[in-house]
Amino acid sequence: MKNRYHTLASLIGITLLGWVVSCNEKEEPVPEPEQLTATAFVEQLRAPIGFTIDNKGQLWVTEAGTGKNDAAIVMITSQGTKTVVVSGFPSVIANGAIEGMSHPLYQDGKLYVLHGVSGTLYTLDVSAFKAGDTPMSFAGLKKEDLGTYVKTLKLTDPLNSNPYDLTLGPDGNLYIADAGANAIFKRDKTTGTLSLFARLPDAATKVEAVPTGIVFDGTRFLITTLSGFPFTAGNAKMYQITIDGTVS
């Protein structure tokens, strides 16, 4: 018994000594890179808007297309192989830019895709989709009208809605940043019901916030804004929103 305790004490002493030595060792500094080089991972994307990554390391990308109702979703493997998932989403050219598609979000085999111009949320079951598969039928996609509800709240004058980005909250619900309504909406995971979660303050007098990005960091939501015309320096801000909807 004594020998056992002596051995145990020796092991503890060696462990502590190693811990002390490691604590006293100085970490080697990591040198700053002298230059950055960009290499094309996959080419010939048509006005990509946003992407999301699944648990296999595959990218799901929304493409705005060419403005001829040819917006699409493509899947890209970790080796750079591109496959069209579905095409035929509305896309138009307005103010010199191609508009229509917004951001996607992958979660548990499903792909949630926002289409800002039409105020629509599309849901795709991509759990069995793989590289090289035949594209899905656009006509068969499940879609939900978000814009009509948003406009009934009369948050802007004139009325506007442009659901642009989305994230998953701690409660499993989707949270959607609407760049047109300057607000964040919550979509109930069970019923699909949409409700107002938080409003963002104007960037300045008669200048709207225009939220274009949203993430949840495990504690709070973080929102990026573009701000509206005339795009004065300093107008764009980042906001945080607590889980009870408090904006700061």
FIZAZA-518134 format. One record per residue (C-alpha): residue number from 1; x, y, z; residue in one letter; chain. Coordinates in pm, whole numbers, plus 50000, padded with zeros to 5 digits. Each point is the difference from the previous one (the first is absolute). Layout:
<site num="NUM" xx="X" yy="Y" zz="Z" residuo="a" cadena="A"/>
...
***
This chain:
<site num="1" xx="50000" yy="50000" zz="50000" residuo="m" cadena="A"/>
<site num="2" xx="50283" yy="50238" zz="50089" residuo="k" cadena="A"/>
<site num="3" xx="50175" yy="49933" zz="49670" residuo="n" cadena="A"/>
<site num="4" xx="49675" yy="50067" zz="49812" residuo="r" cadena="A"/>
<site num="5" xx="49959" yy="50339" zz="50169" residuo="y" cadena="A"/>
<site num="6" xx="50367" yy="50077" zz="49944" residuo="h" cadena="A"/>
<site num="7" xx="49962" yy="49922" zz="49628" residuo="t" cadena="A"/>
<site num="8" xx="49684" yy="50212" zz="49980" residuo="l" cadena="A"/>
<site num="9" xx="50176" yy="50290" zz="50177" residuo="a" cadena="A"/>
<site num="10" xx="50291" yy="49974" zz="49761" residuo="s" cadena="A"/>
<site num="11" xx="49767" yy="50011" zz="49700" residuo="l" cadena="A"/>
<site num="12" xx="49821" yy="50305" zz="50140" residuo="i" cadena="A"/>
<site num="13" xx="50333" yy="50171" zz="50065" residuo="g" cadena="A"/>
<site num="14" xx="50122" yy="49931" zz="49645" residuo="i" cadena="A"/>
<site num="15" xx="49670" yy="50127" zz="49858" residuo="t" cadena="A"/>
<site num="16" xx="50016" yy="50321" zz="50204" residuo="l" cadena="A"/>
<site num="17" xx="50363" yy="50054" zz="49906" residuo="l" cadena="A"/>
<site num="18" xx="49913" yy="49964" zz="49633" residuo="g" cadena="A"/>
<site num="19" xx="49711" yy="50244" zz="50042" residuo="w" cadena="A"/>
<site num="20" xx="50225" yy="50258" zz="50168" residuo="v" cadena="A"/>
<site num="21" xx="50264" yy="49963" zz="49729" residuo="v" cadena="A"/>
<site num="22" xx="49740" yy="50037" zz="49724" residuo="s" cadena="A"/>
<site num="23" xx="49854" yy="50307" zz="50168" residuo="c" cadena="A"/>
<site num="24" xx="50342" yy="50164" zz="50013" residuo="n" cadena="A"/>
<site num="25" xx="50080" yy="49926" zz="49638" residuo="e" cadena="A"/>
<site num="26" xx="49947" yy="50296" zz="49771" residuo="k" cadena="A"/>
<site num="27" xx="49774" yy="49948" zz="49701" residuo="e" cadena="A"/>
<site num="28" xx="50172" yy="50038" zz="49667" residuo="e" cadena="A"/>
<site num="29" xx="49859" yy="50303" zz="49816" residuo="p" cadena="A"/>
<site num="30" xx="49824" yy="49933" zz="49672" residuo="v" cadena="A"/>
<site num="31" xx="50147" yy="50225" zz="49730" residuo="p" cadena="A"/>
<site num="32" xx="49767" yy="50223" zz="49804" residuo="e" cadena="A"/>
<site num="33" xx="49954" yy="49895" zz="49636" residuo="p" cadena="A"/>
<site num="34" xx="50198" yy="50211" zz="49756" residuo="e" cadena="A"/>
<site num="35" xx="49745" yy="49959" zz="49725" residuo="q" cadena="A"/>
<site num="36" xx="49666" yy="49836" zz="49926" residuo="l" cadena="A"/>
<site num="37" xx="49925" yy="49808" zz="49685" residuo="t" cadena="A"/>
<site num="38" xx="49649" yy="49935" zz="49872" residuo="a" cadena="A"/>
<site num="39" xx="49941" yy="49685" zz="49798" residuo="t" cadena="A"/>
<site num="40" xx="49671" yy="49924" zz="49827" residuo="a" cadena="A"/>
<site num="41" xx="49838" yy="49700" zz="50173" residuo="f" cadena="A"/>
<site num="42" xx="49714" yy="49974" zz="49752" residuo="v" cadena="A"/>
<site num="43" xx="49939" yy="50219" zz="49698" residuo="e" cadena="A"/>
<site num="44" xx="49707" yy="50113" zz="49786" residuo="q" cadena="A"/>
<site num="45" xx="49762" yy="50082" zz="50284" residuo="l" cadena="A"/>
<site num="46" xx="49730" yy="50240" zz="49883" residuo="r" cadena="A"/>
<site num="47" xx="49985" yy="50290" zz="50244" residuo="a" cadena="A"/>
<site num="48" xx="50028" yy="49799" zz="50325" residuo="p" cadena="A"/>
<site num="49" xx="49814" yy="50160" zz="50291" residuo="i" cadena="A"/>
<site num="50" xx="50048" yy="49776" zz="50302" residuo="g" cadena="A"/>
<site num="51" xx="50104" yy="49654" zz="50111" residuo="f" cadena="A"/>
<site num="52" xx="49954" yy="49753" zz="50282" residuo="t" cadena="A"/>
<site num="53" xx="50199" yy="49689" zz="50089" residuo="i" cadena="A"/>
<site num="54" xx="49868" yy="49656" zz="50096" residuo="d" cadena="A"/>
<site num="55" xx="50148" yy="49733" zz="50226" residuo="n" cadena="A"/>
<site num="56" xx="50187" yy="49845" zz="49706" residuo="k" cadena="A"/>
<site num="57" xx="50186" yy="50320" zz="49922" residuo="g" cadena="A"/>
<site num="58" xx="49790" yy="50065" zz="49689" residuo="q" cadena="A"/>
<site num="59" xx="49902" yy="50355" zz="49905" residuo="l" cadena="A"/>
<site num="60" xx="49648" yy="50093" zz="49897" residuo="w" cadena="A"/>
<site num="61" xx="50011" yy="50327" zz="49806" residuo="v" cadena="A"/>
<site num="62" xx="49725" yy="50233" zz="49881" residuo="t" cadena="A"/>
<site num="63" xx="50060" yy="50155" zz="49658" residuo="e" cadena="A"/>
<site num="64" xx="49816" yy="50312" zz="49884" residuo="a" cadena="A"/>
<site num="65" xx="50034" yy="49886" zz="49639" residuo="g" cadena="A"/>
<site num="66" xx="50001" yy="50241" zz="49707" residuo="t" cadena="A"/>
<site num="67" xx="49675" yy="50184" zz="50063" residuo="g" cadena="A"/>
<site num="68" xx="49796" yy="49776" zz="49771" residuo="k" cadena="A"/>
<site num="69" xx="49815" yy="49797" zz="50263" residuo="n" cadena="A"/>
<site num="70" xx="50291" yy="49758" zz="50013" residuo="d" cadena="A"/>
<site num="71" xx="50111" yy="50030" zz="50362" residuo="a" cadena="A"/>
<site num="72" xx="50107" yy="49670" zz="50154" residuo="a" cadena="A"/>
<site num="73" xx="50141" yy="49803" zz="50290" residuo="i" cadena="A"/>
<site num="74" xx="50316" yy="49800" zz="49941" residuo="v" cadena="A"/>
<site num="75" xx="50183" yy="49749" zz="50218" residuo="m" cadena="A"/>
<site num="76" xx="50380" yy="49989" zz="50004" residuo="i" cadena="A"/>
<site num="77" xx="50194" yy="49708" zz="50144" residuo="t" cadena="A"/>
<site num="78" xx="50320" yy="50041" zz="50200" residuo="s" cadena="A"/>
<site num="79" xx="50190" yy="49912" zz="49680" residuo="q" cadena="A"/>
<site num="80" xx="49835" yy="50285" zz="49808" residuo="g" cadena="A"/>
<site num="81" xx="49746" yy="49800" zz="49797" residuo="t" cadena="A"/>
<site num="82" xx="49691" yy="50210" zz="49929" residuo="k" cadena="A"/>
<site num="83" xx="49650" yy="49859" zz="49954" residuo="t" cadena="A"/>
<site num="84" xx="49684" yy="50200" zz="49932" residuo="v" cadena="A"/>
<site num="85" xx="49746" yy="49920" zz="50271" residuo="v" cadena="A"/>
<site num="86" xx="49708" yy="50198" zz="49858" residuo="v" cadena="A"/>
<site num="87" xx="49968" yy="50290" zz="49756" residuo="s" cadena="A"/>
<site num="88" xx="49726" yy="50226" zz="49870" residuo="g" cadena="A"/>
<site num="89" xx="49966" yy="50239" zz="50294" residuo="f" cadena="A"/>
<site num="90" xx="49879" yy="50348" zz="49899" residuo="p" cadena="A"/>
<site num="91" xx="50281" yy="50249" zz="49937" residuo="s" cadena="A"/>
<site num="92" xx="49981" yy="50347" zz="49855" residuo="v" cadena="A"/>
<site num="93" xx="50235" yy="50286" zz="49919" residuo="i" cadena="A"/>
<site num="94" xx="49916" yy="50310" zz="50202" residuo="a" cadena="A"/>
<site num="95" xx="50212" yy="50313" zz="50053" residuo="n" cadena="A"/>
<site num="96" xx="50283" yy="49836" zz="49811" residuo="g" cadena="A"/>
<site num="97" xx="50014" yy="49695" zz="50228" residuo="a" cadena="A"/>
<site num="98" xx="49857" yy="49648" zz="49988" residuo="i" cadena="A"/>
<site num="99" xx="49740" yy="49954" zz="50274" residuo="e" cadena="A"/>
<site num="100" xx="49797" yy="49709" zz="50130" residuo="g" cadena="A"/>
<site num="101" xx="50188" yy="49736" zz="50197" residuo="m" cadena="A"/>
<site num="102" xx="50110" yy="50049" zz="50358" residuo="s" cadena="A"/>
<site num="103" xx="50181" yy="49776" zz="50248" residuo="h" cadena="A"/>
<site num="104" xx="49969" yy="49626" zz="50074" residuo="p" cadena="A"/>
<site num="105" xx="50028" yy="49802" zz="50324" residuo="l" cadena="A"/>
<site num="106" xx="50069" yy="49627" zz="50034" residuo="y" cadena="A"/>
<site num="107" xx="49864" yy="49813" zz="50301" residuo="q" cadena="A"/>
<site num="108" xx="49949" yy="49626" zz="50055" residuo="d" cadena="A"/>
<site num="109" xx="49963" yy="49904" zz="49635" residuo="g" cadena="A"/>
<site num="110" xx="49781" yy="50296" zz="49912" residuo="k" cadena="A"/>
<site num="111" xx="50092" yy="50312" zz="49809" residuo="l" cadena="A"/>
<site num="112" xx="49815" yy="50322" zz="50081" residuo="y" cadena="A"/>
<site num="113" xx="50034" yy="50259" zz="49725" residuo="v" cadena="A"/>
<site num="114" xx="49875" yy="50359" zz="49999" residuo="l" cadena="A"/>
<site num="115" xx="49885" yy="50177" zz="49686" residuo="h" cadena="A"/>
<site num="116" xx="49996" yy="50365" zz="50092" residuo="g" cadena="A"/>
<site num="117" xx="49822" yy="50160" zz="49707" residuo="v" cadena="A"/>
<site num="118" xx="49697" yy="49771" zz="50026" residuo="s" cadena="A"/>
<site num="119" xx="50012" yy="49985" zz="50381" residuo="g" cadena="A"/>
<site num="120" xx="50009" yy="49621" zz="49996" residuo="t" cadena="A"/>
<site num="121" xx="50161" yy="49725" zz="50207" residuo="l" cadena="A"/>
<site num="122" xx="50073" yy="49676" zz="49815" residuo="y" cadena="A"/>
<site num="123" xx="50067" yy="49672" zz="50183" residuo="t" cadena="A"/>
<site num="124" xx="50183" yy="49716" zz="49824" residuo="l" cadena="A"/>
<site num="125" xx="50065" yy="49648" zz="50127" residuo="d" cadena="A"/>
<site num="126" xx="50356" yy="49941" zz="49883" residuo="v" cadena="A"/>
<site num="127" xx="50085" yy="49716" zz="50237" residuo="s" cadena="A"/>
<site num="128" xx="50038" yy="49754" zz="49710" residuo="a" cadena="A"/>
<site num="129" xx="50131" yy="50243" zz="49738" residuo="f" cadena="A"/>
<site num="130" xx="50354" yy="49933" zz="49878" residuo="k" cadena="A"/>
<site num="131" xx="50243" yy="50124" zz="49738" residuo="a" cadena="A"/>
<site num="132" xx="49892" yy="49917" zz="49646" residuo="g" cadena="A"/>
<site num="133" xx="49631" yy="49959" zz="50084" residuo="d" cadena="A"/>
<site num="134" xx="49729" yy="50135" zz="49769" residuo="t" cadena="A"/>
<site num="135" xx="49879" yy="50346" zz="50113" residuo="p" cadena="A"/>
<site num="136" xx="49683" yy="50017" zz="50206" residuo="m" cadena="A"/>
<site num="137" xx="49680" yy="50143" zz="49853" residuo="s" cadena="A"/>
<site num="138" xx="49952" yy="50366" zz="50086" residuo="f" cadena="A"/>
<site num="139" xx="49622" yy="49961" zz="49973" residuo="a" cadena="A"/>
<site num="140" xx="50005" yy="49732" zz="50270" residuo="g" cadena="A"/>
<site num="141" xx="50178" yy="50205" zz="50266" residuo="l" cadena="A"/>
<site num="142" xx="49829" yy="50076" zz="50328" residuo="k" cadena="A"/>
<site num="143" xx="49963" yy="50376" zz="50040" residuo="k" cadena="A"/>
<site num="144" xx="49864" yy="50240" zz="50258" residuo="e" cadena="A"/>
<site num="145" xx="49886" yy="50359" zz="49950" residuo="d" cadena="A"/>
<site num="146" xx="50181" yy="50228" zz="50245" residuo="l" cadena="A"/>
<site num="147" xx="49963" yy="50337" zz="49831" residuo="g" cadena="A"/>
<site num="148" xx="49621" yy="50031" zz="50034" residuo="t" cadena="A"/>
<site num="149" xx="50012" yy="49967" zz="50379" residuo="y" cadena="A"/>
<site num="150" xx="50296" yy="50236" zz="50030" residuo="v" cadena="A"/>
<site num="151" xx="49822" yy="50271" zz="49803" residuo="k" cadena="A"/>
<site num="152" xx="49687" yy="49974" zz="50216" residuo="t" cadena="A"/>
<site num="153" xx="50207" yy="50133" zz="50293" residuo="l" cadena="A"/>
<site num="154" xx="50065" yy="50326" zz="49810" residuo="k" cadena="A"/>
<site num="155" xx="50354" yy="50034" zz="50133" residuo="l" cadena="A"/>
<site num="156" xx="50116" yy="50223" zz="49713" residuo="t" cadena="A"/>
<site num="157" xx="49854" yy="50268" zz="49776" residuo="d" cadena="A"/>
<site num="158" xx="49972" yy="49904" zz="49722" residuo="p" cadena="A"/>
<site num="159" xx="49938" yy="49638" zz="50098" residuo="l" cadena="A"/>
<site num="160" xx="50298" yy="49779" zz="49933" residuo="n" cadena="A"/>
<site num="161" xx="50124" yy="49649" zz="50067" residuo="s" cadena="A"/>
<site num="162" xx="50319" yy="49825" zz="49893" residuo="n" cadena="A"/>
<site num="163" xx="50080" yy="49692" zz="50212" residuo="p" cadena="A"/>
<site num="164" xx="50375" yy="49975" zz="49949" residuo="y" cadena="A"/>
<site num="165" xx="50177" yy="49780" zz="50254" residuo="d" cadena="A"/>
<site num="166" xx="49906" yy="49745" zz="50265" residuo="l" cadena="A"/>
<site num="167" xx="50141" yy="49800" zz="50288" residuo="t" cadena="A"/>
<site num="168" xx="49891" yy="49738" zz="50250" residuo="l" cadena="A"/>
<site num="169" xx="49927" yy="50121" zz="50352" residuo="g" cadena="A"/>
<site num="170" xx="50054" yy="49819" zz="50332" residuo="p" cadena="A"/>
<site num="171" xx="49635" yy="49896" zz="50001" residuo="d" cadena="A"/>
<site num="172" xx="50025" yy="49828" zz="49661" residuo="g" cadena="A"/>
<site num="173" xx="49800" yy="50273" zz="49827" residuo="n" cadena="A"/>
<site num="174" xx="50117" yy="50186" zz="49690" residuo="l" cadena="A"/>
<site num="175" xx="50086" yy="50367" zz="50037" residuo="y" cadena="A"/>
<site num="176" xx="49982" yy="50206" zz="49682" residuo="i" cadena="A"/>
<site num="177" xx="50158" yy="50338" zz="49931" residuo="a" cadena="A"/>
<site num="178" xx="49772" yy="50203" zz="49772" residuo="d" cadena="A"/>
<site num="179" xx="50203" yy="50269" zz="49822" residuo="a" cadena="A"/>
<site num="180" xx="49688" yy="50173" zz="49873" residuo="g" cadena="A"/>
<site num="181" xx="49804" yy="50013" zz="50324" residuo="a" cadena="A"/>
<site num="182" xx="50306" yy="50074" zz="50218" residuo="n" cadena="A"/>
<site num="183" xx="49899" yy="49729" zz="50243" residuo="a" cadena="A"/>
<site num="184" xx="50068" yy="49646" zz="50118" residuo="i" cadena="A"/>
<site num="185" xx="49722" yy="49742" zz="49980" residuo="f" cadena="A"/>
<site num="186" xx="49961" yy="49666" zz="50174" residuo="k" cadena="A"/>
<site num="187" xx="49856" yy="49699" zz="49820" residuo="r" cadena="A"/>
<site num="188" xx="49862" yy="49735" zz="50235" residuo="d" cadena="A"/>
<site num="189" xx="50164" yy="49661" zz="49937" residuo="k" cadena="A"/>
<site num="190" xx="49675" yy="49810" zz="50062" residuo="t" cadena="A"/>
<site num="191" xx="49725" yy="50211" zz="49848" residuo="t" cadena="A"/>
<site num="192" xx="50197" yy="50212" zz="49752" residuo="g" cadena="A"/>
<site num="193" xx="49830" yy="50309" zz="50146" residuo="t" cadena="A"/>
<site num="194" xx="50189" yy="50326" zz="49943" residuo="l" cadena="A"/>
<site num="195" xx="50024" yy="50267" zz="50270" residuo="s" cadena="A"/>
<site num="196" xx="50190" yy="50324" zz="50055" residuo="l" cadena="A"/>
<site num="197" xx="50303" yy="49939" zz="50224" residuo="f" cadena="A"/>
<site num="198" xx="50179" yy="50337" zz="49996" residuo="a" cadena="A"/>
<site num="199" xx="50010" yy="50329" zz="49811" residuo="r" cadena="A"/>
<site num="200" xx="50325" yy="50176" zz="49918" residuo="l" cadena="A"/>
<site num="201" xx="50029" yy="50377" zz="50041" residuo="p" cadena="A"/>
<site num="202" xx="50063" yy="50220" zz="49698" residuo="d" cadena="A"/>
<site num="203" xx="50366" yy="50061" zz="49922" residuo="a" cadena="A"/>
<site num="204" xx="49940" yy="50376" zz="49990" residuo="a" cadena="A"/>
<site num="205" xx="49722" yy="50247" zz="49922" residuo="t" cadena="A"/>
<site num="206" xx="49804" yy="49851" zz="49711" residuo="k" cadena="A"/>
<site num="207" xx="50270" yy="49735" zz="49949" residuo="v" cadena="A"/>
<site num="208" xx="49890" yy="49643" zz="50064" residuo="e" cadena="A"/>
<site num="209" xx="50211" yy="49731" zz="50168" residuo="a" cadena="A"/>
<site num="210" xx="49971" yy="49730" zz="49727" residuo="v" cadena="A"/>
<site num="211" xx="50104" yy="49682" zz="50188" residuo="p" cadena="A"/>
<site num="212" xx="50184" yy="49765" zz="49764" residuo="t" cadena="A"/>
<site num="213" xx="50155" yy="49738" zz="50230" residuo="g" cadena="A"/>
<site num="214" xx="49908" yy="49807" zz="50313" residuo="i" cadena="A"/>
<site num="215" xx="50178" yy="49735" zz="50211" residuo="v" cadena="A"/>
<site num="216" xx="49950" yy="49854" zz="50347" residuo="f" cadena="A"/>
<site num="217" xx="50322" yy="49969" zz="50200" residuo="d" cadena="A"/>
<site num="218" xx="49861" yy="49775" zz="50274" residuo="g" cadena="A"/>
<site num="219" xx="49890" yy="50288" zz="50220" residuo="t" cadena="A"/>
<site num="220" xx="49860" yy="50275" zz="49779" residuo="r" cadena="A"/>
<site num="221" xx="49914" yy="50087" zz="49643" residuo="f" cadena="A"/>
<site num="222" xx="50246" yy="50219" zz="49807" residuo="l" cadena="A"/>
<site num="223" xx="49866" yy="50211" zz="49714" residuo="i" cadena="A"/>
<site num="224" xx="50186" yy="50182" zz="49722" residuo="t" cadena="A"/>
<site num="225" xx="49839" yy="50291" zz="49818" residuo="t" cadena="A"/>
<site num="226" xx="50062" yy="50165" zz="49665" residuo="l" cadena="A"/>
<site num="227" xx="49815" yy="50326" zz="50074" residuo="s" cadena="A"/>
<site num="228" xx="49799" yy="50172" zz="49731" residuo="g" cadena="A"/>
<site num="229" xx="50075" yy="50277" zz="49754" residuo="f" cadena="A"/>
<site num="230" xx="50196" yy="50231" zz="50006" residuo="p" cadena="A"/>
<site num="231" xx="50240" yy="49750" zz="50169" residuo="f" cadena="A"/>
<site num="232" xx="50169" yy="50258" zz="50222" residuo="t" cadena="A"/>
<site num="233" xx="50319" yy="49883" zz="50171" residuo="a" cadena="A"/>
<site num="234" xx="49929" yy="49866" zz="50348" residuo="g" cadena="A"/>
<site num="235" xx="49632" yy="49925" zz="49943" residuo="n" cadena="A"/>
<site num="236" xx="50042" yy="49624" zz="49971" residuo="a" cadena="A"/>
<site num="237" xx="50021" yy="49827" zz="50338" residuo="k" cadena="A"/>
<site num="238" xx="50005" yy="49658" zz="50162" residuo="m" cadena="A"/>
<site num="239" xx="49725" yy="49925" zz="50252" residuo="y" cadena="A"/>
<site num="240" xx="49953" yy="49738" zz="50264" residuo="q" cadena="A"/>
<site num="241" xx="49660" yy="49862" zz="50095" residuo="i" cadena="A"/>
<site num="242" xx="49941" yy="49801" zz="50317" residuo="t" cadena="A"/>
<site num="243" xx="49780" yy="49690" zz="49996" residuo="i" cadena="A"/>
<site num="244" xx="49713" yy="50211" zz="50136" residuo="d" cadena="A"/>
<site num="245" xx="50023" yy="50239" zz="49704" residuo="g" cadena="A"/>
<site num="246" xx="50187" yy="50294" zz="50158" residuo="t" cadena="A"/>
<site num="247" xx="50202" yy="50191" zz="49738" residuo="v" cadena="A"/>
<site num="248" xx="50322" yy="50190" zz="50071" residuo="s" cadena="A"/>
***
